[in-house]
Amino acid sequence: MKKETDVVIIGSGIAALAQALKISSDKRVLILTKDKVPSTNSSMAQGGIAAVVDKGDSFSSHIDDTLTAGAGLCRAEAVRNFVEQAPDRIQELLDWGVNFDTELTREGGHSVRRILHHEDQTGAEIHSKLWQQVKQRSNISILENHFAIDLLVNKKIEQSLVGPTGIVGAYVLDKTSGEVKIIKSTATILATGGAGKVYLYTSNWSGATGDGIAMAYRAGARVSNLEFMQFHPTCLYHKDSRNFLISEALRGEGGELINSQGEAFMKKHHHMGSLAPRDIVARGIDAEMKKSGEACVYLDMTHKPVEFLKSHFPHIYNKCLEYGIDMATQPIPVVPAAHYLCGGVVTDIYGKTDLQGLFAIGETACTGFHGANRLASNSLLECLTMAHNCALHLQENWAELEAATQLVPEPQPWERPEETDSDEMIVISHMWEEIRRLMWNYVGIVRSTKRLQRAQHRLKNIKTEVKEYYSNMKVHADIIELRNIAIVADLTVECALRRHESRGIHFSLDYPKTEDQSRDTIL
């Protein structure tokens, strides 16, 4: 089956939905998502969205805080563009029906209160309101349970083509029927989120497997700074919960990180204590756990009245109660977990990649906005600003994109084996777990060259095995995800080995100093 559209958006998070809403209504827009629409990282975001909306705040302050957190690797153009249009993007959210609480909060690395939030479920509130708007638009259609396998590269379809290499759509697996469909489009936008599931412990949803990054790299686009995986300092530590985040907003309201002896320890690592930038807090917790031999540390909110906790953090309060933790009377056990990827597919501020017709937005992209460490609550802001910028670029350059697409003949139907060996699916599951544990142990919060080399050696063998499975078995969602995380894991290790310094999130025992001159790691 083949389907044609003007714009295909791969992903269904806040970046994807905002993008669909911003594209001109005379364009046919198709949203593809490999699961159900609400299954995204951004809909799980608790903290909020950073923007200058208070009279006591300023663009220069937000810019400075972002640059400081980014540890010398931010791109000034991206930071200024995104920060200065933030108030307009907030107004659009309000126009789309998003409800923010009246009180601004503060999070780590911010010099003032500038975080707009909806209780402790900001992502869910924004996502649900955007989804309501999307369903009302007649030019937007949605295909759920459709998993993009690979991008359609113009010069692979027709080798005699001259001019720039471009993308004209994707091969897509219908997970319900097992059919592989051809989706042909003038513009292809990757909004597939990050790659937290490459690690054993993560705050991400189960589908955060770096699909867009892997697809873009296979098609010929550059990727950058994958060594900068941000570890959120505070994920709930409990045997029945692997990915529940304890929002940074709790520390913004005075939450203190303590060890098992009840001692606050973060002031030893940074003058801002528990509100230091995330990379410093995560390393501080890691050091404390290694020093004590304990499996976790604790976040103490017992100084706050129970009524305050229930009103400001209802979701977190109730979730902790489900696991037998009353945060009003006892500290919350927490550990760091892979949370947000600051690197990704190389783009400009419009989401434009190296390949004509291919765009990447949100966490999939590397714009330089976050540098070597993302400032808290800047991620949802980037989703909205990139969607806006990308829509402007499409409007201004549509004729050129359309002309390039029309030169490409029909892609060949998908051809792969039609049988699957069910016994081998168990091996695929084991390989998935091996990659995630290997990345956690060897490419975690603190790294060494020897550990990275060990990871690289093992990943080389795993990639060979994965390629064999992918080539000789019927295409299956588990195989596609395994293929993608193997590629992203390998690229992450390669980026980390090439950085001979410690900067932001990336800390190397062999190169503990930060070089005077900053540079991106580009593959």
Backbone torsions as a table, in degrees:
resi	resn	phi	psi	omega
1	MET	NA	140.0	176.3
2	LYS	-123.7	139.7	177.5
3	LYS	-130.3	135.9	178.7
4	GLU	-111.3	142.9	178.0
5	THR	-150.0	166.2	176.8
6	ASP	-78.1	-47.4	-178.6
7	VAL	-131.6	129.4	171.2
8	VAL	-111.9	128.9	177.7
9	ILE	-111.0	119.3	-178.0
10	ILE	-97.6	107.8	-174.7
11	GLY	127.9	161.5	-177.5
12	SER	-141.5	25.3	176.7
13	GLY	-81.6	-166.3	-177.3
14	ILE	-63.0	-39.4	177.6
15	ALA	-61.4	-44.6	-177.9
16	ALA	-65.0	-46.5	-177.6
17	LEU	-68.0	-41.0	177.2
18	ALA	-62.9	-39.6	178.3
19	GLN	-60.9	-46.0	-179.6
20	ALA	-60.4	-38.9	-178.6
21	LEU	-72.1	-28.5	-176.0
22	LYS	-84.6	-19.3	-178.6
23	ILE	-73.2	142.8	-177.5
24	SER	-52.1	139.5	-175.1
25	SER	-68.4	-11.6	177.2
26	ASP	-85.7	1.3	178.3
27	LYS	-103.8	139.4	174.6
28	ARG	-80.2	124.9	-177.1
29	VAL	-118.4	130.6	177.7
30	LEU	-119.8	123.9	175.6
31	ILE	-99.5	124.3	175.7
32	LEU	-108.3	133.2	174.8
33	THR	-139.4	137.5	-172.9
34	LYS	-77.5	-7.0	177.2
35	ASP	-133.5	-147.7	171.8
36	LYS	-83.5	156.0	-174.5
37	VAL	-54.2	-44.0	-175.9
38	PRO	-73.2	-5.9	-177.5
39	SER	-80.5	86.4	-177.3
40	THR	-148.9	161.7	174.0
41	ASN	-67.7	-45.2	-172.1
42	SER	-65.2	-27.8	177.5
43	SER	-72.6	-14.0	178.1
44	MET	-93.2	-6.0	-175.6
45	ALA	-61.2	127.6	-177.0
46	GLN	-94.4	-47.3	-165.9
47	GLY	-61.4	-65.4	-178.7
48	GLY	156.5	-158.4	-178.6
49	ILE	-133.7	129.8	-176.1
50	ALA	-85.3	133.6	176.8
51	ALA	-164.3	149.0	177.6
52	VAL	-83.9	101.0	-179.9
53	VAL	-127.8	-5.3	-179.1
54	ASP	-102.2	143.0	-177.9
55	LYS	-62.0	-27.6	179.8
56	GLY	-81.8	-2.1	-179.1
57	ASP	-104.6	172.3	179.3
58	SER	-152.8	156.2	175.2
59	PHE	-58.9	-41.6	-176.8
60	SER	-62.6	-35.4	178.6
61	SER	-68.2	-44.9	178.7
62	HIS	-64.3	-40.4	177.7
63	ILE	-62.8	-46.2	-178.7
64	ASP	-62.4	-42.5	179.6
65	ASP	-63.5	-39.6	179.2
66	THR	-66.2	-43.5	179.8
67	LEU	-65.9	-38.8	179.2
68	THR	-64.0	-46.7	178.8
69	ALA	-63.1	-36.7	-176.6
70	GLY	-72.7	-5.0	170.4
71	ALA	55.1	42.3	173.1
72	GLY	84.3	5.2	-176.0
73	LEU	-115.0	3.1	177.9
74	CYS	-71.2	151.3	171.9
75	ARG	-95.1	120.4	-172.9
76	ALA	-57.1	-38.7	-178.0
77	GLU	-61.9	-43.6	-179.4
78	ALA	-66.5	-44.9	-178.4
79	VAL	-60.6	-48.1	-178.0
80	ARG	-65.6	-44.1	-178.3
81	ASN	-61.8	-47.7	-175.5
82	PHE	-70.3	-42.0	-178.5
83	VAL	-66.4	-42.1	-174.3
84	GLU	-75.5	-20.9	176.3
85	GLN	-95.8	-1.4	-177.0
86	ALA	-55.2	-45.9	180.0
87	PRO	-59.1	-35.5	177.7
88	ASP	-67.4	-38.9	179.0
89	ARG	-68.8	-34.4	175.8
90	ILE	-65.0	-41.4	179.0
91	GLN	-62.8	-37.5	176.8
92	GLU	-62.8	-41.7	177.2
93	LEU	-60.0	-42.5	178.2
94	LEU	-62.8	-40.5	178.4
95	ASP	-65.2	-29.0	178.8
96	TRP	-85.5	2.8	173.5
97	GLY	98.6	8.4	179.8
98	VAL	-71.3	135.2	178.9
99	ASN	-105.3	119.0	174.2
100	PHE	-104.9	148.4	173.4
101	ASP	-67.9	155.2	-174.5
102	THR	-72.7	-27.1	-175.4
103	GLU	-93.1	127.8	174.5
104	LEU	-76.3	149.5	176.2
105	THR	-115.1	172.3	178.5
106	ARG	-123.5	143.6	177.9
107	GLU	-131.4	173.9	-174.9
108	GLY	-56.0	133.2	177.6
109	GLY	89.4	-13.5	179.0
110	HIS	-89.4	136.5	-178.1
111	SER	-83.0	-16.9	179.1
112	VAL	-141.0	172.8	172.8
113	ARG	-77.0	116.0	178.8
114	ARG	-146.1	16.8	-176.9
115	ILE	-96.7	114.7	172.6
116	LEU	-82.0	139.1	-176.1
117	HIS	-150.2	162.3	171.9
118	HIS	-121.5	98.1	-173.5
119	GLU	48.8	-128.1	175.6
120	ASP	-117.5	31.0	179.5
121	GLN	-136.9	48.9	-176.0
122	THR	-62.2	-44.3	-179.1
123	GLY	-60.3	-44.6	-179.6
124	ALA	-63.3	-39.2	179.2
125	GLU	-65.1	-48.4	-179.6
126	ILE	-64.0	-46.9	-176.8
127	HIS	-60.8	-43.6	-177.2
128	SER	-65.7	-37.7	-179.8
129	LYS	-72.6	-37.1	176.2
130	LEU	-66.9	-38.7	-179.7
131	TRP	-63.8	-39.5	175.9
132	GLN	-60.5	-40.7	178.9
133	GLN	-67.6	-42.8	-178.5
134	VAL	-59.9	-42.7	-177.2
135	LYS	-65.6	-17.2	-180.0
136	GLN	-90.3	-8.8	-175.5
137	ARG	-90.6	121.8	-176.6
138	SER	-71.7	-20.2	-178.3
139	ASN	-87.7	-2.7	-177.1
140	ILE	-111.0	127.5	174.1
141	SER	-121.2	157.5	-174.3
142	ILE	-130.6	134.6	172.2
143	LEU	-118.6	105.7	176.2
144	GLU	-84.1	162.5	-179.5
145	ASN	54.2	35.9	175.7
146	HIS	-121.0	116.4	-170.9
147	PHE	-106.3	115.2	177.0
148	ALA	-66.4	127.8	-178.1
149	ILE	-93.5	-55.0	-178.1
150	ASP	-151.1	154.7	178.0
151	LEU	-81.2	150.1	176.2
152	LEU	-87.9	111.2	-178.2
153	VAL	-95.5	126.2	-173.8
154	ASN	-55.7	-41.1	-175.1
155	LYS	-81.4	-9.6	170.7
156	LYS	-85.4	-27.9	176.2
157	ILE	-76.3	-41.4	-179.9
158	GLU	-138.6	101.8	-173.6
159	GLN	-69.1	-18.2	-178.3
160	SER	-82.5	-4.7	-179.2
161	LEU	-63.0	141.0	174.3
162	VAL	-109.4	168.4	-179.1
163	GLY	94.1	-169.1	-174.1
164	PRO	-68.3	148.7	171.7
165	THR	-71.2	134.9	-175.6
166	GLY	-140.7	167.9	179.5
167	ILE	-113.1	133.6	-176.5
168	VAL	-125.1	26.9	177.5
169	GLY	133.6	-151.8	-175.1
170	ALA	-158.2	154.0	165.1
171	TYR	-83.9	133.6	-172.5
172	VAL	-133.0	132.0	177.2
173	LEU	-89.8	122.1	169.9
174	ASP	-80.1	106.2	-174.1
175	LYS	-66.7	-22.7	-179.3
176	THR	-76.5	-47.8	-176.4
177	SER	-95.2	-20.2	-175.8
178	GLY	84.6	-1.1	-179.7
179	GLU	-76.3	142.7	172.9
180	VAL	-100.3	119.8	-176.0
181	LYS	-104.5	156.0	173.6
182	ILE	-102.8	121.0	174.3
183	ILE	-109.1	111.7	-179.4
184	LYS	-101.3	134.9	-175.7
185	SER	-148.3	158.1	175.6
186	THR	-77.5	-41.6	177.7
187	ALA	-126.3	135.4	178.1
188	THR	-118.9	123.8	-175.2
189	ILE	-118.1	120.0	177.7
190	LEU	-88.2	117.5	175.9
191	ALA	-133.5	50.4	-169.9
192	THR	-90.8	3.0	177.4
193	GLY	79.0	-158.4	-172.1
194	GLY	-98.0	-150.6	-171.7
195	ALA	-142.7	35.8	-177.4
196	GLY	-60.3	-28.4	-177.8
197	LYS	-73.7	-1.6	170.6
198	VAL	-67.7	-20.7	-179.4
199	TYR	-105.8	155.0	-176.8
200	LEU	-66.1	-43.3	179.5
201	TYR	-111.8	123.9	-176.3
202	THR	-152.3	154.3	174.4
203	SER	-87.5	-5.5	-171.5
204	ASN	-78.2	160.4	174.0
205	TRP	-71.7	165.2	-171.0
206	SER	-64.7	-19.1	-177.5
207	GLY	-94.3	7.3	-178.1
208	ALA	-81.2	73.8	-171.8
209	THR	-112.9	21.7	174.4
210	GLY	65.7	29.2	-173.4
211	ASP	-58.8	-46.9	-177.6
212	GLY	-64.5	-39.0	179.6
213	ILE	-64.7	-45.6	-179.8
214	ALA	-65.0	-43.5	179.5
215	MET	-62.7	-46.2	-179.1
216	ALA	-62.3	-42.1	-179.7
217	TYR	-64.6	-43.0	178.8
218	ARG	-62.8	-31.3	-178.5
219	ALA	-80.4	-13.9	177.0
220	GLY	117.2	4.7	177.9
221	ALA	-82.6	151.8	175.8
222	ARG	-77.9	148.5	170.5
223	VAL	-122.1	158.2	-172.1
224	SER	-146.6	145.8	167.5
225	ASN	58.0	36.3	-179.8
226	LEU	-71.9	-12.1	176.6
227	GLU	-68.8	-16.1	-176.9
228	PHE	-92.7	69.7	171.4
229	MET	-89.7	117.3	-178.8
230	GLN	-79.9	128.3	175.7
231	PHE	-96.7	116.8	177.4
232	HIS	-67.6	131.8	-174.4
233	PRO	-65.2	-27.8	-168.6
234	THR	-129.3	91.8	170.8
235	CYS	-108.8	140.4	-178.2
236	LEU	-57.8	130.1	177.5
237	TYR	-99.9	105.9	-179.4
238	HIS	-158.1	143.0	-175.6
239	LYS	-62.2	-24.2	-178.4
240	ASP	-101.2	7.0	-179.2
241	SER	-138.8	121.6	-178.0
242	ARG	-107.1	-17.9	-171.7
243	ASN	-141.4	23.7	179.5
244	PHE	-87.9	121.6	-175.2
245	LEU	-83.6	140.4	170.7
246	ILE	-105.4	104.0	-167.5
247	SER	-53.9	145.9	175.4
248	GLU	-63.1	-20.5	179.5
249	ALA	-60.6	-26.4	177.1
250	LEU	-64.2	-41.4	176.7
251	ARG	-70.0	-29.0	175.0
252	GLY	-65.0	-23.5	178.5
253	GLU	-101.6	22.3	173.0
254	GLY	100.2	5.0	177.9
255	GLY	-61.6	136.6	-176.1
256	GLU	-117.7	133.4	175.7
257	LEU	-81.6	127.1	-178.4
258	ILE	-131.3	160.3	175.2
259	ASN	-92.3	-174.3	-176.0
260	SER	-67.3	-16.0	177.0
261	GLN	-89.9	1.0	-180.0
262	GLY	83.5	12.2	-177.2
263	GLU	-93.1	129.7	173.2
264	ALA	-73.0	132.5	-172.1
265	PHE	-122.9	-10.8	-171.5
266	MET	-71.8	-23.3	179.0
267	LYS	-63.9	-20.2	177.2
268	LYS	-71.3	-18.9	-174.0
269	HIS	-107.0	-24.6	-177.2
270	HIS	-163.0	145.9	-177.0
271	HIS	-65.9	-20.9	178.3
272	MET	-86.2	0.5	176.1
273	GLY	58.1	-130.2	-176.4
274	SER	-68.8	-10.6	178.0
275	LEU	-103.2	17.9	175.4
276	ALA	-67.7	163.8	175.6
277	PRO	-54.2	153.6	-169.3
278	ARG	-59.8	-37.2	-178.1
279	ASP	-62.7	-39.0	-178.6
280	ILE	-71.5	-40.5	179.1
281	VAL	-65.2	-44.1	-179.5
282	ALA	-61.9	-42.9	179.1
283	ARG	-68.7	-35.3	177.6
284	GLY	-62.5	-43.7	177.9
285	ILE	-65.0	-44.2	179.7
286	ASP	-58.9	-43.3	179.9
287	ALA	-65.7	-40.4	-179.9
288	GLU	-65.4	-40.9	179.3
289	MET	-65.9	-40.6	179.7
290	LYS	-68.5	-36.4	179.9
291	LYS	-67.0	-42.2	-175.3
292	SER	-89.7	-22.2	-174.8
293	GLY	78.7	6.0	179.7
294	GLU	-78.5	156.8	-177.8
295	ALA	-83.8	-11.4	-177.8
296	CYS	-159.8	173.8	167.0
297	VAL	-119.0	-169.6	-174.8
298	TYR	-136.1	146.4	174.6
299	LEU	-108.6	118.3	-173.5
300	ASP	-98.7	115.4	175.7
301	MET	-117.4	14.6	-172.4
302	THR	-70.4	-10.1	177.1
303	HIS	-77.5	-10.6	-178.8
304	LYS	-96.2	142.8	177.6
305	PRO	-64.0	149.4	-178.6
306	VAL	-60.3	-34.0	179.3
307	GLU	-64.1	-38.2	178.1
308	PHE	-64.0	-46.2	-178.4
309	LEU	-63.9	-41.4	-179.3
310	LYS	-67.3	-35.4	-177.2
311	SER	-81.9	-35.8	-177.1
312	HIS	-89.0	-31.9	-176.0
313	PHE	-133.0	57.2	-174.7
314	PRO	-61.8	-40.3	-177.9
315	HIS	-67.0	-46.1	-179.6
316	ILE	-67.1	-42.4	-179.5
317	TYR	-59.0	-48.3	-177.3
318	ASN	-69.9	-36.6	179.3
319	LYS	-64.7	-43.1	178.2
320	CYS	-62.3	-40.1	177.9
321	LEU	-59.8	-37.6	177.9
322	GLU	-57.5	-31.3	-178.8
323	TYR	-98.9	14.7	175.4
324	GLY	79.4	21.8	-178.8
325	ILE	-115.7	115.6	175.8
326	ASP	-97.9	100.0	-173.8
327	MET	-65.6	-12.3	176.8
328	ALA	-78.0	-21.6	-175.6
329	THR	-123.5	-11.6	-179.3
330	GLN	-144.2	145.7	179.2
331	PRO	-64.4	151.9	-178.3
332	ILE	-91.9	125.2	175.9
333	PRO	-70.9	128.8	-175.9
334	VAL	-137.4	154.3	172.7
335	VAL	-140.6	155.8	173.3
336	PRO	-68.2	153.4	177.3
337	ALA	-150.4	148.7	177.4
338	ALA	-56.4	130.3	-169.0
339	HIS	-130.6	-53.1	-171.9
340	TYR	-144.1	132.7	-179.6
341	LEU	-94.3	115.8	179.8
342	CYS	-80.2	-20.2	175.4
343	GLY	-91.9	-172.4	179.9
344	GLY	156.5	-153.2	178.4
345	VAL	-74.4	130.3	-178.2
346	VAL	-66.3	122.9	176.6
347	THR	-138.9	167.0	167.9
348	ASP	-91.2	-170.5	-176.3
349	ILE	-70.7	-9.7	178.5
350	TYR	-96.8	2.4	-178.5
351	GLY	82.8	5.4	-176.9
352	LYS	-73.7	127.9	178.9
353	THR	-96.9	-171.6	176.6
354	ASP	-69.7	-20.2	-172.6
355	LEU	-103.7	128.7	-178.8
356	GLN	-58.1	134.5	177.6
357	GLY	83.3	-4.6	179.3
358	LEU	-110.1	130.0	179.6
359	PHE	-128.6	152.3	175.8
360	ALA	-135.3	135.2	-177.6
361	ILE	-135.3	161.9	179.2
362	GLY	70.7	-147.9	-174.4
363	GLU	-66.4	-21.3	178.0
364	THR	-65.2	-28.8	-173.6
365	ALA	-92.2	155.6	169.3
366	CYS	-119.3	98.5	-179.3
367	THR	-95.4	-15.9	-172.1
368	GLY	91.7	1.6	179.0
369	PHE	-63.7	-41.0	-174.7
370	HIS	-92.3	-16.2	-179.5
371	GLY	60.3	-132.7	-177.2
372	ALA	-92.4	1.9	179.6
373	ASN	-170.5	121.0	-177.5
374	ARG	-72.5	133.2	170.9
375	LEU	-73.1	135.9	-176.8
376	ALA	-50.2	137.7	175.0
377	SER	66.5	14.4	171.5
378	ASN	-86.5	-10.7	-174.3
379	SER	-72.1	-47.6	178.9
380	LEU	-64.3	-33.0	176.2
381	LEU	-61.1	-44.7	-179.8
382	GLU	-62.8	-37.6	177.5
383	CYS	-55.4	-46.9	-174.7
384	LEU	-75.1	-41.0	-178.0
385	THR	-70.3	-37.8	178.3
386	MET	-68.3	-38.6	176.9
387	ALA	-60.3	-42.2	178.6
388	HIS	-64.0	-48.5	-178.1
389	ASN	-63.9	-41.8	-178.8
390	CYS	-63.8	-40.3	178.3
391	ALA	-62.3	-39.9	177.0
392	LEU	-61.9	-45.0	-179.1
393	HIS	-63.0	-43.4	179.6
394	LEU	-61.0	-42.6	-179.1
395	GLN	-61.6	-41.2	-175.4
396	GLU	-79.9	-22.2	-173.8
397	ASN	-121.4	18.2	-173.6
398	TRP	-61.9	-43.1	-176.2
399	ALA	-60.3	-41.2	179.5
400	GLU	-65.9	-43.2	179.3
401	LEU	-64.4	-42.0	-178.5
402	GLU	-64.8	-41.6	-179.6
403	ALA	-63.4	-40.1	179.9
404	ALA	-66.2	-38.8	-179.1
405	THR	-65.9	-36.9	-176.2
406	GLN	-68.5	-16.1	179.3
407	LEU	-79.4	-13.0	-172.4
408	VAL	-92.5	126.9	178.0
409	PRO	-71.1	179.0	-177.8
410	GLU	-67.3	132.6	176.0
411	PRO	-67.0	153.9	176.8
412	GLN	-74.2	146.1	176.2
413	PRO	-60.0	155.7	180.0
414	TRP	-65.0	133.1	178.1
415	GLU	-130.6	110.6	176.9
416	ARG	-149.2	165.6	177.0
417	PRO	-54.9	149.9	-176.9
418	GLU	-102.1	1.2	-177.9
419	GLU	-116.6	149.9	176.5
420	THR	-126.3	132.2	175.4
421	ASP	-85.7	108.1	-174.8
422	SER	-60.6	-31.5	178.9
423	ASP	-63.4	-33.4	-177.7
424	GLU	-73.0	-19.5	179.0
425	MET	-63.9	-28.3	176.8
426	ILE	-66.5	-40.3	178.6
427	VAL	-63.4	-39.7	178.5
428	ILE	-60.7	-42.6	177.1
429	SER	-61.7	-40.7	179.2
430	HIS	-65.7	-40.4	179.9
431	MET	-65.1	-39.0	176.7
432	TRP	-57.2	-49.4	-179.3
433	GLU	-65.1	-36.6	-179.8
434	GLU	-64.1	-43.5	178.9
435	ILE	-60.7	-46.6	-175.4
436	ARG	-65.9	-40.4	179.1
437	ARG	-70.6	-39.8	177.9
438	LEU	-60.2	-44.8	179.8
439	MET	-65.1	-39.0	180.0
440	TRP	-65.3	-42.9	-175.8
441	ASN	-77.4	-36.0	-172.2
442	TYR	-107.6	-19.8	-175.2
443	VAL	-129.9	42.6	-174.2
444	GLY	-92.2	-145.3	-173.9
445	ILE	-65.6	-40.9	176.4
446	VAL	-119.1	131.3	-172.0
447	ARG	-123.5	161.9	172.5
448	SER	-140.1	156.9	-179.2
449	THR	-60.8	-40.8	-178.3
450	LYS	-63.1	-43.9	179.0
451	ARG	-63.0	-42.6	-179.4
452	LEU	-64.0	-40.4	179.2
453	GLN	-65.2	-38.8	176.2
454	ARG	-61.9	-44.3	179.1
455	ALA	-62.0	-43.8	-178.5
456	GLN	-62.5	-41.7	-179.9
457	HIS	-62.3	-46.2	-178.6
458	ARG	-68.4	-39.7	-179.0
459	LEU	-64.6	-32.1	177.1
460	LYS	-59.8	-44.3	178.7
461	ASN	-67.8	-41.5	179.6
462	ILE	-62.0	-42.7	-179.8
463	LYS	-61.2	-37.5	177.6
464	THR	-64.1	-43.3	178.8
465	GLU	-64.7	-42.3	-179.2
466	VAL	-63.4	-41.9	179.2
467	LYS	-59.4	-38.6	179.3
468	GLU	-65.4	-44.9	178.1
469	TYR	-62.3	-45.5	-177.3
470	TYR	-62.3	-37.0	-175.9
471	SER	-79.0	-25.8	-170.4
472	ASN	-113.8	3.1	179.1
473	MET	-124.2	156.2	174.7
474	LYS	-59.0	138.0	-176.9
475	VAL	-62.2	136.0	-176.0
476	HIS	-144.3	148.0	-176.5
477	ALA	-56.0	-39.6	-178.6
478	ASP	-65.3	-36.6	179.2
479	ILE	-70.6	-40.2	178.9
480	ILE	-61.3	-46.1	-179.4
481	GLU	-65.6	-41.1	178.1
482	LEU	-61.2	-44.7	178.0
483	ARG	-57.6	-43.3	-177.4
484	ASN	-69.8	-44.3	-178.2
485	ILE	-70.3	-30.3	177.0
486	ALA	-64.1	-42.7	179.5
487	ILE	-66.4	-47.5	-178.1
488	VAL	-65.5	-39.1	177.3
489	ALA	-61.2	-46.0	-179.5
490	ASP	-63.4	-41.9	178.5
491	LEU	-66.3	-35.9	178.2
492	THR	-62.7	-45.4	179.5
493	VAL	-64.2	-40.8	178.9
494	GLU	-61.4	-44.0	177.9
495	CYS	-61.4	-44.0	-178.1
496	ALA	-64.3	-38.9	179.2
497	LEU	-67.5	-30.1	-178.2
498	ARG	-79.1	-15.2	-178.3
499	ARG	-93.9	105.6	-177.7
500	HIS	-95.4	56.7	178.5
501	GLU	-167.1	172.0	168.0
502	SER	-110.2	129.5	-179.2
503	ARG	-152.0	131.5	176.9
504	GLY	55.5	-125.7	-176.9
505	ILE	-69.4	-29.9	-175.2
506	HIS	-83.6	114.6	177.9
507	PHE	-123.4	122.4	-178.5
508	SER	-113.3	128.3	176.4
509	LEU	-64.9	-28.0	-178.5
510	ASP	-83.9	-22.7	179.6
511	TYR	-132.9	70.4	-173.2
512	PRO	-72.7	-15.5	-177.6
513	LYS	-90.6	158.9	176.0
514	THR	-99.6	128.4	180.0
515	GLU	-67.4	152.7	180.0
516	ASP	-65.5	-38.1	-178.0
517	GLN	-101.4	126.9	180.0
518	SER	-88.4	152.1	178.6
519	ARG	-153.9	151.6	174.5
520	ASP	-83.3	151.4	172.1
521	THR	-98.8	109.5	-174.4
522	ILE	-115.9	128.2	176.5
523	LEU	-114.1	NA	NA
